[in-house]
Amino acid sequence: MTDCEQSLHGDMVSELHDSAAAGDAARLKALLRRSPSLLNAAAGNGWTALMYGARNGHLEVVQALLQAGCDRSIINKSRQTALDIAKFWGYKHIANLLANVKGDGKPSFLSNDVKEYENYFGMTLLDRRSDKRTDSKWLSKKQSHPDTVYILFSNLSPLVTVGGGRESSQQPEVKLCRLYHRDVEQYINQTEECTLIFLGVELQFDVNLMVACHGRVLQEDEEDGLVAWFALSIDSVSAEKFKQKHEGCYFLHPPMPALLQLPEKEAGVIAQARSVLAWHSRYRFCPTCGSATKIEEGGYKKTCLKEDCPSLQGVHNTSYPRVDPVVIMQVIHPDGNHCLLGRQKRFPPGMFTCLAGFIEPGETIEDAVRREVEEEAGIKVSHVQYVSCQPWPMPSSLMIGCLAFAVSTEIKVDKNEIEDARWFTREQVVEVLIKGNQRSFFVPPSRAIAHQLIKHWIGMNANL
């Protein structure tokens, strides 16, 4: 190929890549009709048109390239495929498409193999079935149903038991005590001392299995085949008496780190139950006028008993359980190979973690990230990328995990906010996170979203 031909070829490759990056599917198709050999052509950095389309979230471009038979397995010079790039930038619909191309090269548009991040406290055994919360007749029947499951709380601590590990060498497993109506019947009507919350129904329940297990025929009121779950909070005196009658059961506390011992899906149930019960314990009276309230909608609404209270007019967030949004961010150095971690005085010696802070009223997630990082560490942030979130039932927060790309590097710690903040190299973090070398510092456990954000950064390449 002559110099002139090479230059022309390079210009055509650049034009194709520009079309893919800009989402101009019509121009891209026209270029490929004219020069089909450009389909898998790579730029100097190893990127193909498919990668540029995936990077910028252009579904129509990706579809056109796949239908033309492009090679989705090509790896660029940073060792990433188009699928890796789509996953990183959060384009799940494109990642699904790239992950599910059939052998004939045609995409399977209905597949859903690329899963969202799942953090501890975020998985559950239950379908919440919020539509049932206003069906008082259905709830009443389910409360007394022999298959309904109750989980018991005292002072926001769940009743648990300890079973053997899956293998003899493993630590005993902490699990929820699953109680039934006969176990808790005496407490349910003690409205002054207990709080009852409908949690939902078991997922993937098999009616035939229930019939086989209990050896009986389903009654008319059981035709839906749904096993309901409730959370019941009782006072300390009743809890102590209950515990004495049920050997092997105890109330799990303090919440941290004790709640991190539960199986993942049971932890999700606890996150739901504990957060709603915490709201009830803190809002015993109407926040608007101070009058007494009554519990409605399966525990998800409080209604003031004073007839002329303003909270009875329109929708008021004081009537429903609150969730406090918190941003937690992995701050990345401009060079891509350092991350910013900080610590508070109350942390165990040597522990560093991601910076975090509450979102203020009228503030976006992105602005909250930028504000908190600058307030706590004096670092300015530009681009903010959402990664995943984690319910945090202490008492009821939602941790919104993000990557934050720094544009400054000089740290100025606000001692009123945190004790220390430092840039750590990728190698230092790998030593701690992957190799387990915690002599110089350590990070939160794997069930905390901070750990997962740090791990996510380790798996990234600075050139993504």
JOSUL-V387626 format. One record per backbone hydrogen bond with DSSP energy under -0.5 kcal/mol. NH is the residue of the N-H (numbers start at 1). CO is the residue of the C=O. Records with the same first field share a line. If there is no record, write none. Layout:
BEGIN
NH->CO  CO
END
This chain:
BEGIN
6->2
7->3
8->4
9->5
10->6
11->7
12->8
13->9
14->10
15->11
16->12
17->13
18->14
19->15
20->16
21->17
22->18
23->19
24->19
25->23
28->24
29->25
30->26
31->27
32->28
33->29
34->30
35->31
38->35
39->36
41->38
43->47
46->43
52->48
53->49
54->50
55->51
56->52
57->54
58->53
59->57
62->58
63->59
64->60
65->61
66->62
67->63
68->64
69->66
70->65
72->70
74->71
76->80
77->45
79->76
82->72
85->81
86->82
87->83
88->84
89->85
90->87
91->86
92->90
95->91
96->92
97->93
98->94
99->95
100->96  97
101->98
102->100  106
105->102
108->100
109->107
111->108
115->113
119->117
122->119
125->265
127->201
128->126
132->129
133->130
135->132
136->134
139->135
140->136
141->137
142->138
143->139
144->140
145->142
148->145
149->228
150->179
151->230
153->232
154->157
157->154
159->152
160->250
161->175
162->248
163->161  173
170->167
173->163
175->161
177->159
178->176
179->150  177
183->180
184->180  181
185->181
187->184
188->184
189->185
190->187
191->189
193->190
194->190
195->233
197->231
198->298
199->197  229
200->229
201->127
202->227
203->125
205->202
207->205
210->206
211->207
212->208
213->209
214->210
215->211
216->211
222->219
223->220
225->222
228->226
229->200
230->149
231->197
232->151
233->195
234->153
239->235
240->236
241->237
242->238
243->239
244->240
245->241
246->242
247->245
249->246
250->160
252->158  250
253->251
258->254
259->255
260->257
261->258
262->259
263->174
267->263
268->264
269->265
270->266
271->267
272->268
273->269
274->270
275->271
276->272
277->273
278->274
279->275
280->276
281->277
282->278
283->279
286->291
290->286
293->284
294->303
296->301
299->296
300->296  297
301->296
302->319
303->294
305->292
307->305
309->306
312->309
313->310
314->312
319->316
320->317
324->396
325->323
326->398
327->357
328->400
329->355
330->402
331->329  340
332->404
333->338
336->333
339->424
340->331
341->339  422
342->353
343->420
347->344
351->348
352->442
353->342
355->329
357->327
359->325
363->360
368->364
369->365
370->366
371->367
372->368
373->369
374->370
375->371
376->372
377->373
378->373  374
379->373
382->405
385->403
387->401
388->401
390->399
392->397
394->392
397->392
398->324
399->390
400->326  398
401->388  399
402->328
403->385
404->330
405->383
406->332  404
407->380
408->380
411->409
412->377
414->376
415->413
417->414
418->414
419->343
420->343
422->341
424->339
426->337
429->425
430->426
431->427
432->428
433->429
434->430
435->430
437->431
438->436
442->350
448->445
451->448
452->448
453->449
454->450
455->451
456->452
457->453
458->454
459->455
460->457
464->461
END
